Amino acid sequence: MLALIKREYDYAIRICAYLAGRPDQQPTPVSYLANILAISKPIASKIAHKLNNKGIIGSVQGRYGGIFLLRDPNRLSLLDILKAMDFNSTLNECILNHAICPLISVCHIHSYFTQQERILLDNFDRKKIAELAIHDSDLSTLNKQDPTQKLKSV
C-alpha cells in the first residue's frame, strides 16, 4: 500500500515540531536532531537542506551551528511543510487528470473524493506546527519508560 504521507514528509514534520519545541530557538545540530528523532543523519541532512531552500528553516555553519525555524511556529502549517517537501499526493488520479475518466461530469465517486481531499488539505493547513511541538521533556519521558521502546532509525 502506498502512503499518502511518505516517511520523508513525516521526518520533515518531526524536525519542524522539535525545532518549534525549542524554548531558546538556538541552532540545533542536524546530527543531534537525527539522533534524538530517530532519523538517519543523511536523511535528516537532506530534509534540512530542502526545508532551508524553501525558507522554512535557517541554518548556521560552524562549531556551534545547526538549524532553526525561520517561520513562526504558530503560523507554520503542516501543509506549508508538506509543500516545501514537494508533497503532491492525491486521493484519486481523476482529481488531477480529468481526461482519464469519461464519467467525471456525472460521477458521484469523483465528487466524493474531491470533497474528502479538500477537507484533508484544509485540516493540514489549519494544523500549526506549534500545536505539535516536541519538547526534550517529551523525549526524555519516552526514554525513561522502557529502554526497549526507543524509536528506530531508518
C-alpha positions as CSV (number, residue, x, y, z in Angstrom):
1,M,0.0,0.0,0.0
2,L,1.3,3.4,-0.9
3,A,1.2,6.0,1.9
4,L,-0.2,9.5,1.3
5,I,2.4,10.9,3.8
6,K,5.8,9.5,2.9
7,R,8.4,8.8,5.6
8,E,10.4,11.8,4.4
9,Y,7.4,14.1,4.9
10,D,6.9,12.6,8.4
11,Y,10.5,13.3,9.2
12,A,10.3,16.9,8.0
13,I,7.3,17.4,10.3
14,R,9.2,15.8,13.2
15,I,12.2,18.1,12.6
16,C,10.0,21.2,12.5
17,A,8.0,20.1,15.5
18,Y,11.2,19.6,17.5
19,L,12.5,23.0,16.4
20,A,9.1,24.5,17.4
21,G,9.5,23.0,20.9
22,R,12.9,24.5,21.5
23,P,12.4,27.3,24.1
24,D,15.6,29.1,23.2
25,Q,15.4,28.8,19.4
26,Q,19.2,28.3,19.3
27,P,20.5,26.4,16.3
28,T,20.3,22.7,16.8
29,P,22.9,20.4,15.1
30,V,21.4,18.1,12.4
31,S,23.4,15.2,13.9
32,Y,21.7,15.8,17.3
33,L,18.3,16.1,15.7
34,A,18.8,12.9,13.7
35,N,19.8,11.0,16.9
36,I,17.0,12.3,19.1
37,L,14.3,12.0,16.5
38,A,15.4,8.5,15.2
39,I,16.2,9.7,11.7
40,S,19.4,8.7,9.9
41,K,21.8,11.6,9.6
42,P,22.0,11.6,5.8
43,I,18.2,11.7,5.5
44,A,17.9,14.4,8.2
45,S,20.6,16.5,6.3
46,K,18.7,16.1,3.0
47,I,15.5,17.2,4.6
48,A,17.1,20.1,6.4
49,H,18.6,21.2,3.1
50,K,15.3,21.1,1.4
51,L,13.5,23.0,4.2
52,N,16.3,25.6,4.2
53,N,15.9,26.1,0.5
54,K,12.2,26.6,0.9
55,G,12.6,29.2,3.7
56,I,11.1,27.0,6.5
57,I,14.3,26.7,8.5
58,G,17.5,28.7,8.6
59,S,21.0,27.3,9.3
60,V,24.2,28.5,10.9
61,Q,27.5,26.9,9.9
62,G,30.4,26.1,12.2
63,R,31.2,24.5,15.5
64,Y,28.1,26.0,17.3
65,G,25.9,25.8,14.1
66,G,22.8,24.0,13.4
67,I,19.3,24.6,12.1
68,F,16.4,26.6,13.5
69,L,12.9,27.6,12.4
70,L,12.6,30.7,10.3
71,R,8.9,30.7,10.3
72,D,6.7,31.5,13.3
73,P,5.5,28.0,14.6
74,N,2.1,29.5,15.4
75,R,1.7,30.3,11.7
76,L,3.6,27.4,10.1
77,S,1.1,24.8,9.0
78,L,1.6,21.1,8.2
79,L,0.6,21.9,4.6
80,D,3.4,24.5,4.4
81,I,5.9,21.8,5.5
82,L,4.4,19.2,3.1
83,K,4.5,21.6,0.2
84,A,8.1,22.5,1.0
85,M,8.9,18.8,0.7
86,D,7.2,18.7,-2.7
87,F,4.0,16.9,-1.4
88,N,1.9,16.2,-4.4
89,S,-0.3,13.3,-3.5
90,T,-4.0,13.0,-4.3
91,L,-6.7,10.6,-3.2
92,N,-7.6,9.6,-6.7
93,E,-5.9,10.2,-10.1
94,C,-9.2,11.5,-11.5
95,I,-8.9,14.6,-9.3
96,L,-5.7,15.6,-11.1
97,N,-6.4,14.3,-14.6
98,H,-10.0,14.6,-15.6
99,A,-9.1,13.1,-19.0
100,I,-8.7,9.6,-17.6
101,C,-12.4,9.1,-16.9
102,P,-15.2,9.9,-19.3
103,L,-17.7,9.9,-16.3
104,I,-16.3,12.9,-14.4
105,S,-19.2,15.2,-15.1
106,V,-21.7,12.7,-13.6
107,C,-19.5,10.7,-11.2
108,H,-20.5,10.8,-7.5
109,I,-17.3,9.0,-6.6
110,H,-15.2,11.8,-8.2
111,S,-17.2,14.4,-6.3
112,Y,-16.8,12.5,-3.0
113,F,-13.0,12.1,-3.4
114,T,-12.6,15.8,-4.4
115,Q,-14.6,16.8,-1.3
116,Q,-12.6,14.5,1.0
117,E,-9.3,15.7,-0.4
118,R,-10.3,19.3,0.2
119,I,-11.2,18.5,3.8
120,L,-7.9,16.8,4.4
121,L,-5.8,19.6,2.8
122,D,-7.8,22.2,4.8
123,N,-7.1,20.3,8.0
124,F,-3.4,20.2,7.2
125,D,-3.5,23.9,6.6
126,R,-5.2,24.6,9.9
127,K,-2.9,22.5,12.0
128,K,0.0,24.6,13.1
129,I,3.4,23.1,14.0
130,A,3.3,24.8,17.4
131,E,0.4,22.6,18.3
132,L,2.5,19.5,17.5
133,A,5.7,20.8,19.1
134,I,8.1,18.1,20.5
135,H,9.9,19.1,23.7
136,D,13.0,17.5,25.2
137,S,10.9,16.5,28.2
138,D,8.6,14.5,25.9
139,L,11.5,12.6,24.5
140,S,13.1,12.0,27.9
141,T,9.9,10.6,29.2
142,L,9.9,8.1,26.3
143,N,13.4,7.0,27.1
144,K,12.6,6.6,30.8
145,Q,9.5,4.4,30.2
146,D,11.3,1.4,28.7
147,P,14.7,1.2,27.1
148,T,13.5,-1.3,24.6
149,Q,10.9,1.2,23.3
150,K,13.4,3.5,21.6
151,L,12.4,4.8,18.2
152,K,14.0,3.0,15.3
153,S,16.1,5.0,12.8
154,V,15.9,4.4,9.1
